[in-house]
Amino acid sequence: MSAHKASDDELRALARKLRSHTLVMISRAKTSHIGSCLSVADILAVLYGRILRFDPKRPTLPSRDRLIVSKGHAAAIVYAAVAEAVAAADRPCLQRAAIAVAAADLICPAASGHDS
């Protein structure tokens, strides 16, 4: 998720890491849709590891690519991918992402398919 293009092995490792982070977040938040998240791990790994123009040292650079994911049930893995892209060593970033997943479900449960 840096300026260099990831090798196939690095992409596989990144996809595994995204799945792992996602399962931890989902478990802690006690919410989300596991299948929706896990099904896009490889896609996000390739996008962030090889295709998107994104500098983790300058995440707000105006010339960066933007990724819009409309698959709302996959939000947890998108948070994990962004956390890895911005600061792989910043574990609190992943903790904040887990809180965000839980908060989104509490704030707008109908939007995530959980009618109360």
N, C-alpha and C positions, 0 to 999 in steps of 0.2 A: 504494500500500500504506500510505497514511496515512489520517488521519481523513476526508479529503475523498473523495467518490465520483469515481472515475476516469471520464473520457470514453471513448467508443468508441475513439478514436485512442490514448489512453493505455493502454487495455487491449490493443490490438493490439501496441503497443510493448513492453508488459510481457511478453506471451506470447513475442514474439521474443527478448527479453532472457533469459527463462527457458530457452528452447530453446538459446540460445547458451551460457549458463552450464552447462547440462546436458551439452552436447556437449564442453565443455572438461573438466568433471569426469569424464565417461565415458572420454574420451581419456587423461587423466592416470592414472586408476585402472585403466584397461585392463579394465573390467568393466561390468556393467549391461546393461539391455535398452533399446536406443535407441527402438524403436517404442513400447514401453509408456510411456516417458517423454514422448516428443514428442506422443503422442496425448492427453495430459491438460493440455498447456500452456495452451490457451485456457480450460479449465475452472478451473484454478488461478488464472489471471490474473483471471477474473471474480470468483471467490470472494474472493481477497485484495484485489482492486482495487475491488470494489463491494459485496460482500455481508457478509463476515465483520466482526464488531465486534472490532477489534484496534488497539491503540495502540502503534505502534513505539517510542514513548518510554517506555512502561510495558508491556513484553511479558509481565509476570507478573501483570497486573491480574486479580483474581479474576472480574470480570464479563466477561472476554473470551470470545469464541467459541473453541471447540476444534474442530479438524478431524482426523478419523481417516480415514486412507487405507489401505484394506486391499489395494490393488494394490501389493504389495511390489516388483515389478519396476520400479515407477516411483519408487523411493525417491530417486534422484538429482535429479529435478525437484522433488520435494517439498522436499528440502534447499535447492535453489536458491530456491524460493518463500519458504521461511521466512527464508533469509538476506536476501533482498530486503525482506521485511516488517520484519525486526528492524533491519537496518542496511545500507541500500543502499550506503553509502560504505565499509563494512567488508569489503574484499576478503579479508582473512584468514579471515572467516567462510566464504566460498565455498571457500577452500583447506581449511579444517577439514572442510567437508562432503565434499569429494572424498576426503579421507583416510577419513572415516567410511564412504563407499560401498565403498571398497576393503577396509577392515577388516571390514565386515559380510560380505562375500563370503569373506574368509579365515577368519573365526570360524565361520560357519555356511553353508558352500557349498551344502549340500543344500536349505536353505530358499530359496535364490535360484535353484534349478534347476540348479546346477552340481555334480553328484555327482562326487566324485574317484575 
